[in-house]
Amino acid sequence: MTDADAAALFAIYGDPGVMRHTDEEPFPGVETVAVMLASVRRLLAEGASLEWAIVLHASGEVVGTCGLHGFDYGARAAQVGCMLRRACWGQGYMTEAIGLMTRHAVDGLGLRHLNADVAPDNERSQRLFRGLGYRAAPTGMLELALR
């Protein structure tokens, strides 16, 4: 993600419908994206987080984000986080993005477990992650055991 993506990212993170199931308020203005991007860069440099933009092949438009956070290298695990512009819901973009990210988690990072903290009333995300093989874990999160 770059500073040039600010408007597209604000369309996601400023939307109350997208942010409804997160523990964060919608961004109040596009200037908040700069703060988020600075945090993304800092966490990347520290090795604490990997965050990718979800980009439409045809247009190059940023329509979402997905990432790995909360690494537990001893357990070879990480937490998945993702957001998608509301106009793109139900079109398979997040399924594809999480599939690519999962492949990188296994092949590139050697991870063996992914966790997703999905609100119980977030039915769309519950269906998405369960469809990708995630199952309820004792922690209350959804968990995917990798090879």
N, C-alpha and C positions, 0 to 999 in steps of 0.2 A: 504494500500500500504506500502511496506517495501523497504529498500535499495536494497534488492535482486531483486526487480522489475525494477531496473534502465534501463537495456538494453531494456526490453519490453516497458517501458514508453517512452524511447528515440525514439523507432520505431514509436511511435504515435506523440509525440510532436516535433520531429525533421523532420517530413515529411511535406514539403511545401504544398502538396495537402490537407492534413488534416487541416493544420493551415490557409489555404487560406481565410476562412470566419471568422477568429477571428481577434481581434485587437492586436494580438501578432505575433512576428516573430517566425519562427521555431527555436527550440533550436539549438544552434551552435555545441554543443557537449554533450556527455552523462553526463559530470560533472554538467551541468545545471539542471539535474534531482534532484540532491542532494539539490539544492537551492529550487526547487519546493516542494520537500518532506518536507523540513524544514518549509516552508510556510504553507503547508497543516496541519502539526502537530500543528503549532502555532495557526492557525485559528480554528482548532478543539478544542484546549485547551481553547480558548477565547469564544467558543460557536458561532463563527461567520460563520462557514462553516462546512459542512459534505461532505466528498468526499470518494467515493468507487471505487475500482477497478472492472472492468468487467472481469471475469475469465471464461474461457471455462471449462465446467464440465469435459470433458473427459481428458484433458491434464493439467489443472491447470494453463494454460498460460494466462497472463494478456494481453487483447486485447483492453481495453478501460477504460475510467473513466466516472463517472457521479456523480453529486453532487448537493447540495442545498446551496445557498449563498444568501447574501443580505437579511437576515431575517428582516421582519417587523412584530414583534410579536403583535403589536396593531391591525394590519389588518389580522393577522394570514396568512401571505403570505411569499413566498420565490421565488428566481429565480433559475431555473434549468440550469445547464451547463453540457455538455457531449462531449466526444471525442471518436473516434473509429478508430482503425487501418484500413487503407484503404482496405487491403485484406479481411476484415470482413464486409465491407459495403454490404447491401442488403440481409443479412442472418437472420435478425430478432433479433440479439443480443441487439441492442439498444432499440428496442420496449420492449423486455422482461425486460431489466435493468430499463428503465424509469417506466414501470408498477410496478416493485417491489419498486422502490424509491417512487413512488406516494402513494402506499399502506402504506409505512412507514411514509410519510408526513402526511397522514390522521390519521392513527391508532396510530402511535407512537408520533407524534409531534402536532397533533390537528390542522394542517394547513387547510385553506379553499380556498386558491388561490395559483396557481403556475404560474410563468411567464417565458417565454423563449425569449431571445433576439436573434432572428434568422435573419441573413442577408436576405433581400428580394431576392437576386440572388442565395441563397443557396437552390436550388430546392429540393434536397434530404431531408434536414432537415425540410424544409417547409412541405413537404409531410408527413414526420415522425410525426411531432407534430400535424398537422391537422388531421392525421389519429388517433391520440390518443385523439382527442376531443378538442384540443386547438383552439381558435378563435382569430381573430385580436382584439386588445385592442386599446383604444384611444392613449395610450403611444407609439404605434408602435410595441410593443412586441406582442407575442402570449400569450394568457392567458387561463388557465384552472380553472374553478370554481369547487371546490370539494364539497362533501356533507356536 
